[in-house]
Amino acid sequence: MAAQFKRIQLDAYYSKYLQRGRRPDGRALDAFRKTILNVGSIRTADGSALVRLGNTTVVCGVKAELAAPRPDAPTKGYVVPNVELPAMCGPDFRPGPPAELAQVTSQLMLDVVRHSGCVSEERLCVADGELVWVLYCDVVCLAYDGNLADACVVALLAALTNTRLPAVTLDDETKRERVDADVRVPLDVLSYPVATSFAVVDERVLLADPNAEEESLATAVVTVVTLESGQLCIVHKPGGSPIALEEMERCIELSLARAKQIRQLEKETRLSLER
């Protein structure tokens, strides 16, 4: 009966739980799902990370390529994030052009990189006006159960931290690059932004780390990106109902605490590889 009630009236099913301050999966309203992180698992990439946030699983691979700089930025390389939601990741996705969610999340990741300064574009320059590194960061969702943004940002930063660039020099006479794949230099990651998302249900109940069902019931979703210093990097809210000031302050408070946990997880994962 419970399964049928949930399928027919999902909103009423959730309301029964939310009135008691719990969710159907047993979490408190401000609780996050377990996060699992693995780095360096893709041997063909220059850096990689796999993140599982509850039942949402994404993998990020970084591929570095040498290219001519953009005309308007001759001394800067650049980062190109891209998110894919293949049909295999969930029943709501179909083969074909990128889903709107994939495009929005790709743009959010690019905004995070630019506003946080986590990667110095100047340090990606090999030779002014001639040669720069381009970092293609491809994130593929293997299983979708809500909160894609948080999982993608964790995977992106972990993969960038795991990235090793081959040594390269430019011949002054021939202007041709020489790449030494046997000598690898760690990519400088200057900051570690963390995204934390929340859903507003019934325009009054705030849920941290919403799953797919909770997102389908949400009247608004907001993503807060914070830095190690405690500063806000980005507040991303694509429409929906307004969020009260007290609720927004609560989102920021929870985001700062959550960010510390994620950075500690990344540090422990990285140190385990170095042992």
Disulfide bonds with the S-S distance in Angstrom:
none
